[in-house]
Amino acid sequence: MKKIFILFSILICANSVIQAQQSKDSVMARLTSLRDDYVGKIKAMGYTPRLALPPIVLDNPRSFGNYDDSLNVVHTCYWPTLEPEGKAVFDNFAKQMGHGMNGEKFFQLAVYQWIFIHELSHWWQACQNYKSDPYETEKGANRIATAYWNDRDLKFYQFMLSVFQGVVDHVPSPVPAGFAKEKYLDDNYQKLPGGNAYTWYQSIMIVEVSKEKPFETFKQAIALAGKPVK
């Protein structure tokens, strides 16, 4: 946890911690700007996305973010209307970090930055007609999100990676003995979002991606729709 404290202090100095209690208009402006930056970078690489820009809906999905490929919509959360059990997830993370962190600040970092880009990466996978099993699809979106944040904001990426490493180190694996983690997620995918098991899965994927050689750039991740570099 000491490493998280250090990285959080760096994050404050880098002005990455967001002001509390944002209005819906300011949240939508922030997310729209991030979405447009993400898509703008893709277009600058010479791609023309097959799908339109996905609208953003603040409706508190159980996994704190969801790309609905049937409607081409990104669903995300809004702190003032989030259920108490949802807020408790971020409050608990914040208590472990200390150093001025609170649940809403961590929510804004995790949901409006990391998870939102992860869901936009599912949009890009849909643009590329990428099809795979749930585990590989999720890991691919994490690979794209990792590459995006590593290129755009290294301090934020290192901070979130420390959070995910903390989950892997301290949360028991939900995978029963004798099962491969990939197969278990594929078989239980619809049951997991929003719980500790799903948080563990997302965390282990991101930690594994961080150790891949070669480490993908955002340009490579976009070209491969999240598949690993061979």
ZIJO-V282909 format. One record per run of one state. SS is the DSSP state (hx for helix, st for strand, lp for the rest). FROM is the first residue (numbers start at 1). LEN is the number of residues. If there is no record, write none. Layout:
ss;from;len
SS;FROM;LEN
SS;FROM;LEN
//
This chain:
ss;from;len
lp;1;1
hx;2;12
lp;14;10
hx;24;21
lp;45;10
st;55;4
lp;59;7
st;66;3
lp;69;4
st;73;4
lp;77;2
hx;79;3
lp;82;2
hx;84;14
lp;98;5
hx;103;25
lp;128;6
hx;134;19
lp;153;1
hx;154;17
lp;171;10
hx;181;12
lp;193;3
hx;196;15
lp;211;7
hx;218;6
lp;224;7
//
